[in-house]
Amino acid sequence: MANVYEDMTTEALDAEIEHLQKQADEIRAQNVSLDMARGKPSAEQTALARPMLDLLTSETKLEDGAAIVDNYGTPDGLPSARALAAQILGVEPANIVVSGSSSLNLMHDVVTHGFTNGVAGNKPWCQQGQVKWLCPAPGYDRHFTVTAHLGIKNIPVPMHEDGPDMDMVQRLVESDPSVKGIWCVPKYANPTGVTYSDEVVRRFASLKPAAPDFRIYWDNAYCVHGFGEKDDALLNVFDALADVGATDLVYEFGSTAKVTFPSSGIAFVTASASDMAEVRKAFGVSRVSPEKFSQLAHVLFLKDLDGVKAHMAKHAAIVAPRFALVEQKLTDGLADLGIAKWTHPHGGYFVSFDGPEGSARKIVALMSELGVKLTPAGATWPYGDDPHDTNIRIAPTYPSLEELGQALDIFVIAVRLVSARLARAKRA
Ligand SMILES: Cc1ncc(COP(=O)(O)O)c(C=O)c1O
């Protein structure tokens, strides 16, 4: 659809800018203070897991089979917690380590191990010259920071509606031995909400990397975060690997950060038996034993995959109306103008929004002036460098429905005003 502002007469465009400017001035005078920046659950959501806090008392049996909860030991995590994590990811418990409360932490440690000690007996990356990493973009800023922090060169890969651009991924992974990894969020990706198609998952599983120490970092953070009705199906990457007889290609991560409590969930990692043997050894350097009270509480509270699903249905009841509101407000305010597009996820935590070229930084800055905090423009790209300056991550979960509605009304005005000004600036 053509950009209506570019098609307007200059007089009509100037009048529109003046009208929008007046609306923005009125908002500024209201001194609102709203936050749509980070993907955090609302207080209503975290309250859903509060009953878990009542499950551990001084009377609780602090054993899990042969494992002791209140002392060192069981470095791979409690057997019951590993069984729960295995059900969540759909893999064998034997190849799972449950440790700590943050999956990002585990990803950081696995990547750092490759950098300092090497993967599968290969030279550490820090001794291999400049190594590279593929970063589907827009993507999760903290992933990009982990690799950038080690001096690994992050290379953006376009995200399509069914996953990353697999022709580019395959070309780079199979031709360049300095490419050591790729960040993937295969279900309800941050921020696009895209779930990788079966074909994309199969193409990942069929990769023939040029580097023997290349791995796929499969961050399945939102694997149980569907909104219900139209939950996306993700092909299990380990099944896809088995189908083509491949192994030692994927580390998969997950956590209950957005099931129970961010910062106090349980986090887990799985991979092939030999990759996990190496991960266990690497983790053993800095970990004596995981936090088993939290693991026990999670098992008592969630029990199994059915328990997780029942709990996530309660989250969905809170979150789905927020995403519906985003869709409605953006459609009502912007759909007919030909200036923006956005994603329509069936789960997860984000909507990815693209305005006209050169608009994202201006929109985020204007929103900040008007009292609404957004994720910084560019954050969804490696090094904060969105090449066309179009992408904004919308995180609708944290504000109340009322606040979200207010923030989106302001967003619509900001997008229109910035787009109209950009169209005007193109004229003499
Ligand atoms: C894709 C993705 N992975 C991981 C995380 C963080 O998970 P954790 O709290 O388990 O480190 C987030 C949080 O926003 C995320 O969006």
The ligand as a Gaussian input file, in Angstrom:
#p B3LYP/6-31G(d) Opt

LIG

0 1
 C       14.680000     -15.183000      23.733000
 C       14.983000     -15.034000      25.178000
 N       15.862000     -15.858000      25.769000
 C       16.170000     -15.763000      27.078000
 C       15.601000     -14.780000      27.846000
 C       16.006000     -14.685000      29.293000
 O       15.689000     -15.847000      29.943000
 P       16.277000     -16.131000      31.408000
 O       15.595000     -15.240000      32.351000
 O       16.011000     -17.583000      31.625000
 O       17.763000     -15.852000      31.339000
 C       14.691000     -13.893000      27.295000
 C       14.101000     -12.816000      28.110000
 O       13.542000     -11.869000      27.641000
 C       14.381000     -14.023000      25.922000
 O       13.521000     -13.186000      25.321000

